[in-house]
């Protein structure tokens, strides 16, 4: 059994969103992305399907020309290779669920 917390010991980065692995399971990687207000993850895509959930705060989630405001509790899934971006409209904590085959290194490079 593995236990982690998305909301304990949050560390923000002054320059870009702080990315950290919370759980590495048999089928997924559960990642915390901590945003200071105004920080962004520019256009990028994942090689596998992903799930993004706002645990605290508010982000603008962009896909193509469409931008959706996501607030605490909102969750979205994306198919592989969908180009998207995120901008924190306030200090925010986001859960990112990746395929076990994807890498934390890829996310940190965004």
Phi and psi in degrees as a GROMACS rama.xvg file:
@    title "Ramachandran Plot"
@    xaxis  label "Phi"
@    yaxis  label "Psi"
@TYPE xy
-116.629  137.749  UNK-2
-128.189  135.447  UNK-3
-140.473  171.262  UNK-4
-136.885  130.056  UNK-5
-80.9506  -21.5049  UNK-6
-110.603  1.14621  UNK-7
-101.521  147.281  UNK-8
52.734  44.4902  UNK-9
-73.4134  129.701  UNK-10
-118.296  123.544  UNK-11
-95.3826  155.254  UNK-12
-111.515  137.629  UNK-13
-70.8189  -30.3374  UNK-14
-92.1514  -44.6406  UNK-15
-147.654  168.249  UNK-16
-54.2748  142.241  UNK-17
-89.6296  122.985  UNK-18
-111.014  127.417  UNK-19
-144.276  144.909  UNK-20
-80.2496  124.758  UNK-21
-96.8544  -44.901  UNK-22
-142.43  139.219  UNK-23
-117.186  104.809  UNK-24
-101.487  -177.889  UNK-25
-68.8836  -19.7925  UNK-26
-128.111  -9.41583  UNK-27
-152.443  167.701  UNK-28
-118.682  124.64  UNK-29
-104.115  116.794  UNK-30
-119.275  139.964  UNK-31
-101.732  132.566  UNK-32
-118.987  115.432  UNK-33
-103.269  119.043  UNK-34
-108.489  134.633  UNK-35
-83.3187  155.064  UNK-36
-52.5573  130.853  UNK-37
91.4438  -14.1002  UNK-38
-71.8049  150.219  UNK-39
-132.716  157.664  UNK-40
-116.429  108.848  UNK-41
-63.5074  173.279  UNK-42
-46.8036  129.053  UNK-43
-157.398  173.802  UNK-44
-145.453  159.105  UNK-45
-112.292  145.587  UNK-46
-74.1015  -13.9978  UNK-47
-130.147  167.949  UNK-48
-61.4903  148.308  UNK-49
-132.809  162.672  UNK-50
-127.695  134.265  UNK-51
-124.018  129.036  UNK-52
-130.754  132.987  UNK-53
-85.7079  116.414  UNK-54
-91.9164  -26.5726  UNK-55
-157.409  133.631  UNK-56
98.0452  -149.653  UNK-57
-154.302  134.869  UNK-58
-132.47  153.723  UNK-59
-96.0993  122.123  UNK-60
-109.276  114.883  UNK-61
-106.148  135.577  UNK-62
-134.212  112.539  UNK-63
61.554  -130.745  UNK-64
-86.5662  -5.53305  UNK-65
-96.4596  132.888  UNK-66
-124.597  127.386  UNK-67
-114.16  132.658  UNK-68
-79.0147  125.241  UNK-69
-116.258  131.326  UNK-70
-120.807  177.451  UNK-71
-43.78  124.697  UNK-72
96.287  -17.5006  UNK-73
-73.2688  148.115  UNK-74
-141.335  145.471  UNK-75
-142.177  147.274  UNK-76
-117.96  147.142  UNK-77
-129.939  142.638  UNK-78
-73.9586  164.911  UNK-79
-58.2875  148.743  UNK-80
68.3323  13.7919  UNK-81
-83.9952  119.366  UNK-82
-72.6851  130.948  UNK-83
-149.908  166.155  UNK-84
-147.171  159.877  UNK-85
-134.071  138.526  UNK-86
-134.243  126.281  UNK-87
-79.2066  122.66  UNK-88
-90.3556  -8.64646  UNK-89
-157.7  169.201  UNK-90
-54.1234  129.627  UNK-91
-142.955  152.584  UNK-92
-124.517  126.291  UNK-93
-121.854  137.754  UNK-94
-96.6402  130.219  UNK-95
-119.776  120.559  UNK-96
-103.161  119.114  UNK-97
-110.993  155.495  UNK-98
-60.5344  147.656  UNK-99
-56.5457  -27.0739  UNK-100
-79.6496  -14.2797  UNK-101
-83.5769  170.081  UNK-102
-123.714  146.598  UNK-103
-65.8009  -35.0967  UNK-104
-57.0724  -40.4061  UNK-105
-62.5469  -43.6425  UNK-106
-65.4109  -42.7648  UNK-107
-64.4252  -24.2222  UNK-108
-81.9367  -8.95441  UNK-109
